[in-house]
């Protein structure tokens, strides 16, 4: 970009990590023979601006920028504007946004907007990263480059469909860097991605997709040498972007299996949620979960923390089914029918084994930390549990599900094998054994 076309805005700037890096790179592009210290300082002030409602964060940012450009004076544009308010309420932010060529942002992920906040801000989404990106793309007419930190769900999650479409609609190159779940950002225990979008997309063409990832073990090597654990290239159309902007690990395996049946095709369309109570389990555990049978309580599975019950039923307790304790309608599901019960929260993050399932023919109910699946005719719960406990299902979940839950949208599309009656019978016998 030309020297006057390098305007950079950092919403939610905090202590201006991105602005500091941008300052360093912008300064390196200037000809030292043409720019005195003061002229360079004035240029950088004109190019860089940050916005945050936290006064302490802005003061830290100001000090960092001053130290990085020492001994020049202050004058950095670091404003209090709330980036979720209207242009009338945050005029400086929207003015700078309209002139921005590049936007760099690590937005707040949580908490999401409450219903009242969503209404107040006239937001399209409860999710702050979604809402902020939509506003930026809508307002920044001159934008040619975007750098955003997102939850990993941006790649495939249903709540991010609109974001993915807008990115591919606007940009010709989408670069995704999948980061480790821990050790990157303090106090963050879930997977994130750094997403860079650049270059206008020509009408009627696909966007180039570059997907890199860094494993936890390779993180030190990435920090020192920018070395990636995996790198793959592809393309993505607008229609494809609605579903995904990811190139997953083992992509050749999933391409090979794309026409196979799926979990959705071998299970009944029944709600899979476990039961919940309208009382806090923390304070009412002794009355909600009993060790011995009692009127108003049904045999069931309350939880299985830290254990990996593949094929095996966890310890059975007696769960309250009293009308006054019930929350929502999961108690009305057909628990008496043969089914498979598996973990609703994924298993380990260090190793890739995510699922632990067991068959049940005794009518157990299960707490909402479990998921229940009812197989269709011709598929026994033993057979379904074997598929869910197998390496293909676990690999698929490990690759596609990086949040804390095993979501239905991932579970539904796990491929299942074609099986003859004789193979089914053999698998069922092995499960029983």
C-alpha positions as CSV (number, residue, x, y, z in Angstrom):
1,X,0.0,0.0,0.0
2,X,1.1,3.6,-0.6
3,X,2.3,5.5,2.5
4,X,-1.0,7.3,3.0
5,X,-3.0,4.1,2.5
6,X,-1.7,2.3,5.6
7,X,-4.3,3.5,8.2
8,X,-4.7,0.9,10.9
9,X,-7.5,0.7,13.6
10,X,-7.4,-1.6,16.6
11,X,-10.9,-1.9,18.3
12,X,-10.8,-3.3,21.8
13,X,-7.2,-2.3,21.9
14,X,-6.4,-3.0,25.6
15,X,-2.7,-2.3,25.9
16,X,-2.3,-2.0,22.1
17,X,-0.4,-5.1,21.3
18,X,-1.4,-5.0,17.7
19,X,-0.8,-1.2,17.4
20,X,2.8,-1.7,18.7
21,X,3.5,-4.4,16.2
22,X,2.0,-2.2,13.5
23,X,4.1,0.8,14.5
24,X,7.2,-1.2,14.2
25,X,6.3,-2.5,10.8
26,X,5.1,0.8,9.5
27,X,8.3,2.6,10.7
28,X,10.4,0.0,8.9
29,X,8.7,0.8,5.6
30,X,9.7,4.5,5.7
31,X,12.8,5.8,4.0
32,X,15.0,7.2,6.9
33,X,16.5,9.7,4.5
34,X,13.1,11.3,3.9
35,X,11.6,11.1,7.5
36,X,13.0,12.9,10.5
37,X,12.1,11.6,13.9
38,X,9.3,14.2,14.2
39,X,8.0,13.6,10.7
40,X,7.9,9.9,11.3
41,X,6.1,10.4,14.7
42,X,3.5,12.6,13.0
43,X,3.0,10.0,10.3
44,X,2.6,7.1,12.7
45,X,0.1,9.1,14.8
46,X,-2.0,9.7,11.7
47,X,-1.9,6.0,10.7
48,X,-2.6,4.4,14.0
49,X,-5.7,4.6,16.3
50,X,-7.1,2.4,19.1
51,X,-10.4,2.3,20.9
52,X,-11.3,0.8,24.3
53,X,-13.7,1.6,27.2
54,X,-11.1,0.6,29.8
55,X,-9.2,3.7,31.0
56,X,-6.4,1.7,32.6
57,X,-5.9,-0.3,29.4
58,X,-5.8,2.9,27.3
59,X,-3.2,4.5,29.7
60,X,-1.0,1.4,29.5
61,X,-1.4,1.5,25.7
62,X,-0.4,5.2,25.6
63,X,2.7,4.5,27.7
64,X,3.7,1.6,25.5
65,X,3.4,3.6,22.3
66,X,5.3,6.5,23.9
67,X,8.1,4.2,25.0
68,X,8.3,2.6,21.6
69,X,8.6,6.0,19.9
70,X,10.8,7.6,22.5
71,X,11.7,10.5,22.8
72,X,8.8,11.9,20.7
73,X,5.8,13.5,22.4
74,X,2.4,11.9,23.0
75,X,-0.6,12.6,20.7
76,X,-1.7,9.0,20.0
77,X,-5.3,8.4,19.1
78,X,-6.6,6.2,21.9
79,X,-10.2,6.9,22.5
80,X,-12.9,5.8,24.9
81,X,-15.5,5.1,22.2
82,X,-17.6,1.9,22.8
83,X,-17.2,0.0,19.5
84,X,-20.7,-1.6,19.9
85,X,-22.5,1.7,20.1
86,X,-23.9,3.6,17.1
87,X,-21.9,6.0,14.9
88,X,-23.7,8.9,16.7
89,X,-22.5,7.7,20.1
90,X,-19.0,6.7,19.0
91,X,-18.2,9.2,16.2
92,X,-14.4,9.0,16.4
93,X,-14.4,5.2,16.1
94,X,-16.6,5.1,13.0
95,X,-14.8,8.1,11.4
96,X,-11.5,6.2,11.7
97,X,-13.1,3.0,10.6
98,X,-14.4,4.6,7.4
99,X,-10.8,5.6,6.6
100,X,-9.2,2.4,7.7
101,X,-7.3,0.2,5.3
102,X,-6.5,-2.4,8.0
103,X,-8.3,-3.5,11.2
104,X,-6.6,-5.6,13.8
105,X,-8.6,-6.9,16.8
106,X,-8.7,-9.3,19.7
107,X,-12.3,-8.9,20.7
108,X,-13.9,-9.9,24.0
109,X,-15.3,-13.5,23.6
110,X,-17.4,-13.5,26.9
111,X,-19.8,-12.8,28.3
112,X,-22.1,-12.7,25.3
113,X,-24.6,-9.8,25.0
114,X,-27.7,-10.2,27.3
115,X,-31.0,-9.8,25.5
116,X,-31.2,-6.3,26.9
117,X,-27.8,-5.4,25.6
118,X,-28.5,-6.9,22.2
119,X,-31.6,-4.7,22.0
120,X,-29.7,-1.7,23.3
121,X,-26.9,-2.0,20.7
122,X,-29.3,-3.1,18.0
123,X,-27.0,-6.1,17.5
124,X,-27.5,-8.9,15.0
125,X,-25.8,-11.5,17.3
126,X,-25.4,-12.2,21.0
127,X,-21.7,-13.1,20.2
128,X,-19.4,-10.0,20.5
129,X,-16.8,-11.2,18.0
130,X,-19.6,-11.8,15.4
131,X,-21.2,-8.5,16.0
132,X,-18.0,-6.5,15.9
133,X,-16.8,-8.1,12.7
134,X,-20.1,-7.5,10.9
135,X,-20.0,-3.8,11.9
136,X,-16.4,-3.4,10.8
137,X,-17.0,-5.0,7.4
138,X,-20.2,-2.9,6.9
139,X,-18.6,0.4,7.9
140,X,-15.0,0.1,6.6
141,X,-15.4,0.8,2.9
142,X,-11.7,1.1,2.2
143,X,-10.7,-2.0,4.1
144,X,-8.1,-4.2,2.3
145,X,-6.8,-6.3,5.3
146,X,-8.3,-7.7,8.5
147,X,-6.7,-9.5,11.4
148,X,-9.0,-11.0,14.1
149,X,-8.6,-13.4,17.0
150,X,-11.7,-15.7,17.1
151,X,-12.9,-18.7,19.0
152,X,-12.2,-21.8,17.0
153,X,-15.9,-22.2,16.3
154,X,-15.6,-19.4,13.7
155,X,-14.4,-22.1,11.3
156,X,-17.4,-24.4,11.3
157,X,-19.9,-23.2,14.0
158,X,-23.5,-22.4,13.0
159,X,-23.4,-19.1,14.9
160,X,-20.6,-17.9,12.6
161,X,-22.2,-18.7,9.3
162,X,-22.9,-15.1,8.5
163,X,-19.3,-14.0,9.5
164,X,-17.8,-16.6,7.2
165,X,-19.9,-15.6,4.2
166,X,-19.1,-11.9,4.7
167,X,-15.4,-12.7,4.9
168,X,-15.4,-14.7,1.6
169,X,-17.7,-12.2,0.0
170,X,-15.2,-9.4,0.7
171,X,-11.7,-10.9,0.6
172,X,-9.8,-13.0,-1.9
173,X,-7.4,-14.6,0.5
174,X,-8.4,-16.1,3.9
175,X,-5.5,-17.2,6.2
176,X,-6.4,-19.3,9.3
177,X,-3.9,-20.1,12.1
178,X,-5.3,-22.7,14.6
179,X,-3.7,-22.0,17.9
180,X,-3.2,-24.4,20.9
181,X,-5.9,-24.5,23.5
182,X,-3.6,-23.4,26.4
183,X,-0.5,-21.4,26.8
184,X,-1.3,-18.7,24.2
185,X,-3.7,-16.3,26.0
186,X,-3.8,-16.1,29.8
187,X,-6.9,-17.6,31.5
188,X,-8.2,-19.0,28.2
189,X,-8.9,-22.7,28.2
190,X,-10.4,-23.2,24.8
191,X,-9.1,-23.2,21.2
192,X,-8.7,-20.0,19.3
193,X,-7.7,-19.0,15.8
194,X,-5.9,-16.0,14.3
195,X,-7.7,-15.1,11.1
196,X,-6.2,-12.8,8.4
197,X,-8.3,-11.8,5.5
198,X,-6.8,-9.7,2.6
199,X,-7.1,-8.6,-1.0
200,X,-10.5,-7.9,-2.6
201,X,-12.2,-10.9,-4.1
202,X,-13.0,-10.7,-7.8
203,X,-16.7,-11.3,-8.5
204,X,-17.6,-14.9,-9.3
205,X,-14.3,-16.4,-8.0
206,X,-13.4,-18.5,-5.0
207,X,-11.3,-17.2,-2.2
208,X,-7.9,-18.8,-1.6
209,X,-7.8,-20.6,1.8
210,X,-4.6,-21.2,3.7
211,X,-5.0,-23.2,6.9
212,X,-2.1,-23.6,9.3
213,X,-2.1,-25.0,12.8
214,X,0.3,-25.1,15.7
215,X,0.1,-27.9,18.3
216,X,0.9,-27.3,21.9
217,X,4.2,-29.2,21.7
218,X,5.2,-27.0,18.7
219,X,4.2,-23.7,20.3
220,X,7.7,-22.8,21.5
221,X,9.1,-23.4,18.0
222,X,6.4,-21.3,16.5
223,X,7.1,-18.4,18.8
224,X,10.9,-18.4,18.0
225,X,10.9,-19.6,14.4
226,X,7.3,-19.2,13.1
227,X,7.2,-22.9,12.4
228,X,3.8,-24.5,11.8
229,X,2.7,-28.0,12.7
230,X,0.6,-28.3,9.6
231,X,-0.1,-26.2,6.5
232,X,-2.7,-26.8,3.8
233,X,-4.1,-24.8,0.9
234,X,-7.5,-24.9,-0.8
235,X,-10.2,-22.7,-2.1
236,X,-13.6,-21.8,-0.7
237,X,-16.8,-20.5,-2.4
238,X,-19.5,-18.4,-0.8
239,X,-21.7,-21.4,-0.5
240,X,-19.0,-23.5,1.0
241,X,-18.1,-20.7,3.5
242,X,-21.6,-21.0,5.0
243,X,-20.6,-24.5,6.2
244,X,-16.8,-24.1,6.8
245,X,-13.6,-22.2,6.2
246,X,-11.5,-25.0,7.6
247,X,-9.2,-27.6,6.0
248,X,-9.3,-30.2,8.8
249,X,-6.6,-32.6,9.7
250,X,-7.0,-35.9,7.9
251,X,-8.9,-34.1,5.2
252,X,-8.2,-36.9,2.7
253,X,-9.8,-39.4,5.0
254,X,-12.9,-37.3,5.4
255,X,-13.1,-36.7,1.6
256,X,-12.9,-40.5,1.1
257,X,-15.7,-41.0,3.6
258,X,-18.0,-38.1,2.6
259,X,-20.5,-40.4,0.9
260,X,-20.7,-42.9,3.8
261,X,-23.7,-43.0,6.2
262,X,-23.6,-40.8,9.2
263,X,-24.6,-40.9,12.8
264,X,-27.7,-38.8,11.9
265,X,-28.7,-41.5,9.4
266,X,-28.6,-44.4,11.9
267,X,-30.3,-42.6,14.9
268,X,-33.8,-41.6,15.4
269,X,-34.6,-37.8,15.3
270,X,-35.2,-37.6,19.0
271,X,-33.9,-34.9,21.3
272,X,-30.6,-36.1,22.8
273,X,-30.4,-33.9,26.0
274,X,-30.0,-35.4,29.4
275,X,-32.2,-34.4,32.3
276,X,-31.8,-31.3,34.3
277,X,-33.3,-29.9,37.6
278,X,-34.5,-26.5,38.5
279,X,-32.4,-26.6,41.7
280,X,-28.7,-26.1,42.0
281,X,-26.9,-29.5,42.1
282,X,-24.3,-27.9,44.2
283,X,-26.6,-27.1,47.1
284,X,-29.3,-29.8,46.6
285,X,-27.2,-32.8,45.6
286,X,-28.3,-34.9,48.6
287,X,-32.0,-34.7,47.6
288,X,-31.6,-34.9,43.9
289,X,-29.1,-37.8,43.7
290,X,-29.5,-40.8,46.0
291,X,-27.5,-44.0,46.6
292,X,-30.6,-46.1,47.3
293,X,-34.0,-46.4,45.6
294,X,-36.7,-44.0,46.8
295,X,-40.1,-43.0,45.6
296,X,-39.9,-40.2,43.0
297,X,-36.4,-41.2,42.0
298,X,-35.4,-43.2,38.9
299,X,-32.2,-45.2,38.3
300,X,-29.8,-43.2,36.2
301,X,-26.3,-41.8,35.6
302,X,-25.5,-38.5,37.3
303,X,-21.9,-37.9,36.1
304,X,-18.6,-39.6,35.4
305,X,-15.9,-37.0,36.1
306,X,-12.4,-38.0,35.1
307,X,-13.4,-41.5,34.0
308,X,-13.5,-43.1,30.6
309,X,-16.4,-45.5,30.4
310,X,-16.1,-47.0,27.0
311,X,-18.7,-49.8,26.7
312,X,-19.1,-49.8,30.5
313,X,-22.0,-48.2,32.4
314,X,-20.8,-45.7,35.1
315,X,-22.0,-46.2,38.7
316,X,-25.8,-46.1,38.8
317,X,-27.6,-43.7,41.3
318,X,-31.2,-42.7,41.7
319,X,-32.1,-39.3,40.2
320,X,-35.0,-37.2,41.3
321,X,-37.9,-37.3,38.8
322,X,-40.3,-35.3,41.0
323,X,-42.4,-32.8,39.1
324,X,-41.3,-30.0,41.3
325,X,-37.6,-30.7,40.6
326,X,-37.8,-31.1,36.8
327,X,-36.4,-28.5,34.4
328,X,-37.5,-28.6,30.8
329,X,-38.8,-31.7,29.2
330,X,-35.9,-34.1,28.9
331,X,-37.6,-36.4,31.5
332,X,-40.2,-37.1,28.8
333,X,-37.8,-38.7,26.4
334,X,-38.2,-42.4,25.7
335,X,-35.6,-43.5,28.2
336,X,-37.1,-47.0,28.4
337,X,-36.1,-47.8,24.8
338,X,-32.7,-49.3,23.9
339,X,-30.2,-46.5,23.5
340,X,-26.6,-45.4,23.7
341,X,-25.4,-43.0,26.3
342,X,-22.2,-41.0,25.7
343,X,-20.4,-38.0,27.1
344,X,-21.9,-34.6,26.2
345,X,-18.7,-32.8,27.3
346,X,-15.7,-34.0,25.3
347,X,-13.0,-36.1,27.0
348,X,-9.3,-35.3,27.1
349,X,-7.6,-32.3,25.3
350,X,-4.1,-33.7,25.5
351,X,-4.9,-36.9,23.7
352,X,-7.3,-37.1,20.7
353,X,-9.7,-39.6,22.2
354,X,-12.9,-37.7,22.8
355,X,-15.9,-40.1,23.0
356,X,-16.9,-42.8,25.5
357,X,-20.2,-44.6,24.8
358,X,-22.1,-47.5,26.3
359,X,-25.3,-49.3,25.4
360,X,-28.3,-49.3,27.7
361,X,-31.4,-51.6,27.6
362,X,-32.5,-51.2,31.2
363,X,-34.2,-47.8,30.9
364,X,-31.7,-45.6,32.7
365,X,-32.0,-41.8,32.6
366,X,-28.9,-39.6,32.4
367,X,-27.9,-36.2,33.6
368,X,-27.3,-33.5,30.9
369,X,-23.6,-34.0,31.0
370,X,-24.5,-37.1,28.8
371,X,-26.0,-37.4,25.4
372,X,-28.5,-40.2,24.6
373,X,-28.9,-41.6,21.1
374,X,-31.7,-44.0,20.0
375,X,-30.6,-46.2,17.0
376,X,-32.9,-46.9,14.1
377,X,-34.3,-50.3,13.3
378,X,-31.5,-52.6,12.2
379,X,-28.9,-50.8,14.4
380,X,-28.6,-52.1,17.9
381,X,-27.2,-49.9,20.8
382,X,-24.3,-52.3,21.0
383,X,-23.4,-51.7,17.4
384,X,-23.8,-47.9,17.7
385,X,-21.6,-47.8,20.8
386,X,-18.9,-49.7,18.9
387,X,-18.9,-47.1,16.2
388,X,-18.8,-44.2,18.6
389,X,-16.0,-45.7,20.6
390,X,-14.0,-46.4,17.5
391,X,-11.0,-44.6,16.1
392,X,-12.8,-43.0,13.1
393,X,-15.5,-41.4,15.2
394,X,-13.0,-40.2,17.8
395,X,-10.6,-38.8,15.1
396,X,-13.5,-37.0,13.5
397,X,-14.6,-35.5,16.9
398,X,-11.0,-34.5,17.7
399,X,-10.5,-32.8,14.4
400,X,-13.8,-31.0,14.1
401,X,-14.8,-30.3,17.7
402,X,-12.5,-28.1,19.7
403,X,-15.0,-26.6,22.2
404,X,-15.8,-28.2,25.5
405,X,-19.0,-29.9,24.2
406,X,-19.6,-32.6,21.6
407,X,-22.2,-30.7,19.6
408,X,-25.0,-32.3,17.6
409,X,-23.8,-30.6,14.5
410,X,-20.5,-32.5,14.7
411,X,-22.0,-35.7,16.1
412,X,-24.6,-35.9,13.3
413,X,-22.0,-36.0,10.5
414,X,-19.5,-38.5,11.9
415,X,-19.2,-41.2,9.2
416,X,-20.3,-44.7,10.0
417,X,-19.3,-47.9,8.1
418,X,-21.3,-50.0,5.7
419,X,-21.9,-53.3,7.5
420,X,-23.3,-56.6,6.4
421,X,-25.6,-58.6,8.7
422,X,-22.7,-61.0,9.5
423,X,-20.3,-58.2,10.5
424,X,-23.0,-56.5,12.6
425,X,-23.6,-59.8,14.5
426,X,-19.9,-60.2,15.0
427,X,-19.4,-56.7,16.3
428,X,-22.4,-57.1,18.7
429,X,-20.9,-60.3,20.1
430,X,-17.6,-58.6,20.6
431,X,-19.2,-55.7,22.5
432,X,-21.1,-58.1,24.7
433,X,-17.9,-60.0,25.5
